[in-house]
């Protein structure tokens, strides 16, 4: 619960920022391809750097220091966007925010997996994600209100310094109250501690396909700005809708996962594949529905996908497993985001076709991974 509250304020901060980075980059003169590359590179580093973070935390067992450093870096980057005067400087700060998240996530998720073991890892990660997305709902709404009244991106980023400071305060409190959360867990089923199971590798392949086909919201927001499909003040509200669906869905998905396992990813992946055509082809109403479905997919990414890793690896290898898994996931996200940005400039139907195909091709991998668990 404490880590959930930390995530609430953290998401308040960085999701509030991410809800407007697409239009902000457009205002600063970036093209769709550049937006796609920035979003993809941010996700690449935001996931790839989790590999060394996971290995270092596993080797040193310094879960809290690494987690705290990552949060401090991430929370500092967001308010500084208020002072960016070029898209290049903004891009550096956007990427630094993702780097901070990369550093803190593997050790934090390991601590969370131990704490959640008694109630079910699906429910534990789902509950965390619900608190996480509560902040992700509030942040974009606040940003929307500021843009509506002041039309000032800089003021929006400056205001996000408040929840950023609260994030740091809460993570320090959590560290003081629970200095050794890794002691809360119990040993899981015996798995070869020198390697990962076949199910893990198959599951990783499927997850990478999903990541490659999942269009980043910043590209959708860029589309709204360039096409005038959605008024600027509504873009962060759409993002808030997505976060609300993601948070509520995470609770349901978590319980469902604890009961049914990986098979829950089959229907959820099929449904989430519908988000891209609705976002990039629809008018106001269809785009709003697309944002909601996009949020459903995001809830799957943030709750079930990390929870499933816990069931496939030995306790002693969780930090490395989370680092490796999310590094590969981020590389796939980067490649997919860059390609989707390029396809947007060339052909929106091609963008939609690639997105749907990548998501649906992942389904057989999830089915096979479930059989090998």
C-alpha positions as CSV (number, residue, x, y, z in Angstrom):
1,X,0.0,0.0,0.0
2,X,2.8,2.4,0.8
3,X,4.5,1.7,-2.6
4,X,1.1,2.2,-4.2
5,X,0.8,5.7,-2.6
6,X,4.3,6.5,-3.8
7,X,3.2,5.4,-7.3
8,X,0.0,7.5,-7.0
9,X,2.0,10.7,-6.6
10,X,4.7,9.6,-9.1
11,X,2.1,8.9,-11.8
12,X,0.3,12.2,-10.9
13,X,3.6,13.8,-11.9
14,X,4.9,11.9,-14.9
15,X,1.6,10.9,-16.5
16,X,0.4,14.4,-16.2
17,X,3.5,15.4,-18.1
18,X,3.2,12.5,-20.7
19,X,-0.4,13.5,-21.5
20,X,0.9,16.7,-23.2
21,X,4.4,15.8,-24.4
22,X,3.2,15.0,-27.9
23,X,1.5,18.3,-28.5
24,X,4.3,20.1,-26.6
25,X,6.9,18.6,-28.9
26,X,4.7,19.6,-31.9
27,X,4.5,23.2,-30.6
28,X,8.3,23.2,-30.3
29,X,8.6,22.1,-34.0
30,X,9.1,18.3,-33.9
31,X,7.7,16.1,-36.7
32,X,5.7,12.9,-36.2
33,X,8.8,10.8,-36.9
34,X,10.7,12.7,-34.3
35,X,7.9,12.3,-31.8
36,X,7.8,8.5,-32.5
37,X,11.6,8.2,-32.1
38,X,11.6,10.2,-28.9
39,X,8.8,8.2,-27.4
40,X,10.4,5.0,-28.6
41,X,13.9,5.9,-27.4
42,X,12.5,6.9,-24.0
43,X,10.8,3.6,-23.7
44,X,13.9,1.8,-25.0
45,X,16.1,3.3,-22.3
46,X,13.3,3.1,-19.8
47,X,13.2,-0.6,-20.3
48,X,16.7,-1.6,-21.5
49,X,18.4,0.1,-18.5
50,X,16.3,-2.2,-16.2
51,X,18.6,-5.0,-17.1
52,X,21.7,-3.5,-15.4
53,X,19.5,-2.1,-12.6
54,X,18.0,-5.6,-12.0
55,X,21.5,-7.3,-12.0
56,X,23.0,-4.6,-9.8
57,X,20.2,-4.9,-7.2
58,X,20.4,-8.7,-7.3
59,X,24.2,-8.6,-6.7
60,X,24.2,-5.9,-4.1
61,X,20.7,-6.5,-2.5
62,X,20.5,-2.6,-2.2
63,X,16.9,-2.5,-3.3
64,X,16.0,0.8,-1.5
65,X,19.0,3.0,-2.5
66,X,18.6,2.1,-6.2
67,X,14.8,2.6,-6.0
68,X,15.1,6.0,-4.3
69,X,17.8,7.3,-6.7
70,X,15.6,6.4,-9.7
71,X,12.6,8.2,-8.2
72,X,14.6,11.3,-7.5
73,X,16.0,11.4,-11.1
74,X,12.5,10.8,-12.6
75,X,10.7,13.4,-10.4
76,X,13.4,16.1,-11.1
77,X,13.1,15.8,-14.9
78,X,9.4,16.6,-15.2
79,X,9.2,20.2,-13.7
80,X,12.4,21.1,-15.7
81,X,10.4,20.7,-19.0
82,X,8.9,24.1,-18.2
83,X,12.2,25.6,-19.1
84,X,12.7,23.8,-22.4
85,X,12.8,26.1,-25.4
86,X,13.6,23.6,-28.1
87,X,12.3,20.2,-28.9
88,X,15.8,18.7,-28.5
89,X,16.1,19.9,-24.8
90,X,12.6,18.7,-24.1
91,X,13.5,15.3,-25.7
92,X,16.5,15.0,-23.3
93,X,14.3,15.6,-20.3
94,X,11.6,13.3,-21.5
95,X,14.2,10.5,-21.9
96,X,15.7,11.3,-18.5
97,X,12.3,10.8,-16.9
98,X,12.2,7.3,-18.5
99,X,15.7,6.6,-17.4
100,X,14.8,7.3,-13.8
101,X,11.8,4.9,-14.1
102,X,14.2,2.3,-15.5
103,X,16.5,2.5,-12.6
104,X,13.9,2.2,-9.9
105,X,11.5,-0.3,-11.3
106,X,13.3,-3.7,-11.0
107,X,14.2,-3.4,-7.3
108,X,10.8,-1.9,-6.5
109,X,8.9,-4.7,-8.3
110,X,11.0,-7.3,-6.5
111,X,10.1,-5.8,-3.2
112,X,6.4,-5.5,-4.3
113,X,6.4,-9.2,-5.4
114,X,7.5,-10.3,-1.9
115,X,5.0,-8.1,-0.2
116,X,2.1,-9.3,-2.5
117,X,2.8,-13.0,-2.2
118,X,0.4,-13.7,0.6
119,X,-2.6,-12.1,-1.2
120,X,-1.7,-13.3,-4.7
121,X,0.7,-11.6,-7.0
122,X,-2.0,-10.8,-9.6
123,X,-4.1,-9.0,-7.0
124,X,-1.0,-7.4,-5.4
125,X,0.2,-5.9,-8.7
126,X,-3.4,-5.1,-9.6
127,X,-4.0,-3.2,-6.4
128,X,-0.7,-1.3,-6.9
129,X,-1.6,-0.5,-10.4
130,X,-5.0,0.8,-9.3
131,X,-3.4,3.3,-7.0
132,X,-0.8,4.0,-9.6
133,X,-3.5,4.9,-12.2
134,X,-5.5,7.0,-9.7
135,X,-2.5,9.4,-9.8
136,X,-2.4,8.9,-13.6
137,X,-6.0,10.0,-13.7
138,X,-5.6,13.1,-11.5
139,X,-2.4,14.4,-13.1
140,X,-3.7,14.8,-16.7
141,X,-7.0,16.3,-15.4
142,X,-5.0,19.0,-13.5
143,X,-2.9,19.6,-16.7
144,X,-6.1,19.9,-18.7
145,X,-7.5,22.5,-16.3
146,X,-4.4,24.5,-16.5
147,X,-4.3,24.5,-20.3
148,X,-8.0,25.4,-20.4
149,X,-7.6,28.4,-18.2
150,X,-4.0,29.6,-18.9
151,X,-3.0,28.0,-22.3
152,X,0.5,27.6,-20.7
153,X,2.5,24.4,-21.0
154,X,5.2,25.8,-18.8
155,X,2.8,26.5,-15.9
156,X,1.5,22.9,-16.2
157,X,5.0,21.4,-15.9
158,X,5.9,23.7,-13.0
159,X,2.8,22.7,-11.1
160,X,3.7,19.1,-11.3
161,X,6.7,19.8,-9.0
162,X,4.3,19.5,-6.1
163,X,3.3,15.9,-6.5
164,X,7.0,15.2,-7.5
165,X,8.1,16.4,-4.0
166,X,5.3,14.3,-2.4
167,X,6.6,11.3,-4.2
168,X,10.1,11.7,-2.8
169,X,8.7,12.2,0.7
170,X,6.5,9.1,0.5
171,X,9.3,6.8,-0.8
172,X,11.5,7.9,2.1
173,X,8.7,7.1,4.6
174,X,8.2,3.7,3.0
175,X,12.0,3.0,3.3
176,X,11.9,4.0,7.0
177,X,8.8,1.8,7.8
178,X,9.8,-1.3,5.8
179,X,13.6,-1.4,5.5
180,X,13.6,-5.0,4.4
181,X,10.5,-5.8,2.4
182,X,12.3,-8.7,0.7
183,X,11.9,-10.6,4.0
184,X,8.1,-10.5,3.7
185,X,7.9,-13.1,0.9
186,X,8.2,-16.9,1.0
187,X,10.1,-19.2,-1.4
188,X,8.2,-20.1,-4.6
189,X,8.2,-23.4,-6.4
190,X,11.6,-24.8,-7.2
191,X,13.0,-23.7,-10.6
192,X,16.5,-24.0,-11.9
193,X,18.2,-20.9,-10.4
194,X,20.9,-20.9,-13.1
195,X,18.5,-20.1,-15.9
196,X,14.9,-19.3,-16.8
197,X,12.2,-21.7,-17.8
198,X,11.0,-22.3,-21.3
199,X,7.7,-20.7,-20.5
200,X,9.6,-17.5,-19.5
201,X,11.3,-17.2,-22.9
202,X,8.1,-18.0,-24.9
203,X,6.2,-15.5,-22.8
204,X,8.9,-12.9,-23.4
205,X,8.6,-13.3,-27.2
206,X,4.8,-12.8,-27.0
207,X,5.1,-9.8,-24.7
208,X,7.7,-8.2,-27.1
209,X,5.2,-8.5,-30.0
210,X,2.5,-6.8,-27.9
211,X,5.0,-4.0,-27.0
212,X,6.0,-3.5,-30.7
213,X,2.4,-3.1,-31.8
214,X,1.2,-0.9,-28.9
215,X,1.1,2.7,-30.1
216,X,2.3,5.2,-27.6
217,X,-0.3,7.7,-26.5
218,X,2.1,10.6,-27.3
219,X,1.8,9.6,-31.0
220,X,-2.0,9.5,-30.7
221,X,-1.9,12.9,-29.0
222,X,0.4,14.2,-31.8
223,X,-2.3,13.0,-34.3
224,X,-5.0,14.8,-32.4
225,X,-2.9,18.1,-32.5
226,X,-2.1,17.8,-36.2
227,X,-5.5,16.6,-37.5
228,X,-7.6,18.9,-35.2
229,X,-9.6,15.8,-34.4
230,X,-9.6,16.6,-30.7
231,X,-9.4,20.1,-29.1
232,X,-6.1,20.6,-27.3
233,X,-7.7,20.8,-23.8
234,X,-9.4,17.4,-24.4
235,X,-6.2,15.5,-25.0
236,X,-5.2,15.2,-21.4
237,X,-8.8,14.4,-20.5
238,X,-8.8,11.5,-23.0
239,X,-5.6,10.4,-21.3
240,X,-7.3,10.5,-17.9
241,X,-10.1,8.3,-19.2
242,X,-7.5,5.8,-20.4
243,X,-5.8,5.9,-16.9
244,X,-9.2,5.4,-15.2
245,X,-9.9,2.4,-17.3
246,X,-6.4,1.1,-16.7
247,X,-6.6,1.4,-13.0
248,X,-10.1,-0.1,-12.6
249,X,-9.2,-2.9,-15.1
250,X,-6.0,-3.8,-13.2
251,X,-8.0,-4.8,-10.1
252,X,-10.2,-7.1,-12.2
253,X,-7.4,-8.4,-14.3
254,X,-5.2,-9.2,-11.3
255,X,-7.9,-11.3,-9.6
256,X,-8.6,-13.0,-12.9
257,X,-5.0,-13.8,-13.5
258,X,-4.6,-15.4,-10.0
259,X,-7.5,-17.7,-10.9
260,X,-6.9,-18.4,-14.6
261,X,-3.2,-17.8,-15.3
262,X,-1.8,-16.6,-18.6
263,X,-4.9,-17.6,-20.6
264,X,-6.5,-14.3,-19.6
265,X,-4.1,-12.5,-22.0
266,X,-5.8,-14.0,-25.0
267,X,-9.1,-12.1,-24.9
268,X,-7.5,-9.0,-23.4
269,X,-5.0,-8.8,-26.2
270,X,-7.7,-9.2,-28.8
271,X,-9.8,-6.3,-27.3
272,X,-6.8,-4.0,-26.8
273,X,-5.8,-4.4,-30.5
274,X,-8.9,-2.4,-31.4
275,X,-7.5,0.8,-29.8
276,X,-5.2,1.9,-32.7
277,X,-7.9,2.1,-35.5
278,X,-10.2,4.0,-33.2
279,X,-7.5,6.4,-32.1
280,X,-6.2,7.2,-35.6
281,X,-9.3,7.0,-37.8
282,X,-12.1,8.0,-35.5
283,X,-13.7,11.3,-34.7
284,X,-14.2,12.6,-31.2
285,X,-16.5,9.8,-29.9
286,X,-14.6,6.9,-31.5
287,X,-11.3,8.3,-30.4
288,X,-12.6,8.5,-26.9
289,X,-13.6,4.9,-27.1
290,X,-10.1,4.1,-28.5
291,X,-8.5,5.9,-25.5
292,X,-10.5,3.8,-23.1
293,X,-9.5,0.6,-24.9
294,X,-5.9,1.8,-25.0
295,X,-6.1,2.2,-21.2
296,X,-7.4,-1.3,-20.9
297,X,-4.3,-2.5,-22.8
298,X,-2.1,-0.3,-20.5
299,X,-3.6,-2.0,-17.5
300,X,-2.6,-5.4,-18.9
301,X,1.0,-4.1,-19.5
302,X,1.3,-2.8,-16.0
303,X,-0.4,-5.5,-13.9
304,X,-0.6,-8.9,-15.5
305,X,2.6,-8.8,-17.5
306,X,4.9,-8.2,-14.5
307,X,2.9,-10.4,-12.2
308,X,3.3,-13.4,-14.6
309,X,7.1,-13.1,-14.5
310,X,7.0,-13.8,-10.7
311,X,5.4,-17.2,-11.4
312,X,8.0,-18.3,-13.9
313,X,11.4,-17.6,-12.2
314,X,13.0,-18.6,-8.8
315,X,12.9,-16.0,-6.0
316,X,16.7,-15.5,-6.1
317,X,16.6,-14.6,-9.8
318,X,13.6,-12.1,-9.7
319,X,15.7,-9.0,-10.0
320,X,17.6,-10.3,-13.1
321,X,14.4,-11.7,-14.6
322,X,12.6,-8.4,-14.3
323,X,15.6,-6.5,-15.7
324,X,16.0,-8.9,-18.6
325,X,12.3,-9.1,-19.4
326,X,11.7,-5.4,-19.3
327,X,14.9,-4.7,-21.3
328,X,13.7,-6.9,-24.2
329,X,10.2,-5.5,-23.8
330,X,11.6,-1.9,-24.1
331,X,13.7,-2.7,-27.2
332,X,10.5,-4.1,-28.9
333,X,8.6,-0.9,-27.8
334,X,11.3,1.3,-29.2
335,X,11.4,-0.5,-32.6
336,X,7.6,-0.5,-32.8
337,X,7.2,3.2,-31.7
338,X,9.8,4.4,-34.2
339,X,8.2,2.3,-37.0
340,X,4.7,3.5,-36.1
341,X,5.9,7.1,-36.1
342,X,7.4,6.6,-39.6
343,X,4.2,4.8,-40.8
344,X,2.1,7.7,-39.6
345,X,4.0,10.1,-41.9
346,X,3.6,7.6,-44.8
347,X,0.3,5.8,-44.4
348,X,-2.1,5.6,-41.5
349,X,-3.7,2.4,-42.7
350,X,-0.2,0.8,-42.7
351,X,0.3,2.0,-39.2
352,X,-3.0,0.4,-38.1
353,X,-2.3,-2.8,-40.0
354,X,1.1,-3.3,-38.3
355,X,-0.2,-2.5,-34.9
356,X,-3.1,-5.0,-35.1
357,X,-0.9,-7.7,-36.7
358,X,1.8,-7.5,-34.0
359,X,-0.8,-7.7,-31.2
360,X,-2.7,-10.7,-32.6
361,X,0.5,-12.7,-33.5
362,X,1.4,-12.6,-29.8
363,X,-1.6,-14.6,-28.8
364,X,-0.2,-18.1,-29.8
365,X,2.9,-17.4,-27.8
366,X,0.8,-16.7,-24.7
367,X,-1.1,-19.9,-25.2
368,X,2.0,-22.0,-25.6
369,X,3.7,-20.3,-22.6
370,X,0.7,-21.1,-20.4
371,X,0.9,-24.8,-21.4
372,X,4.6,-24.9,-20.4
373,X,4.2,-23.2,-17.0
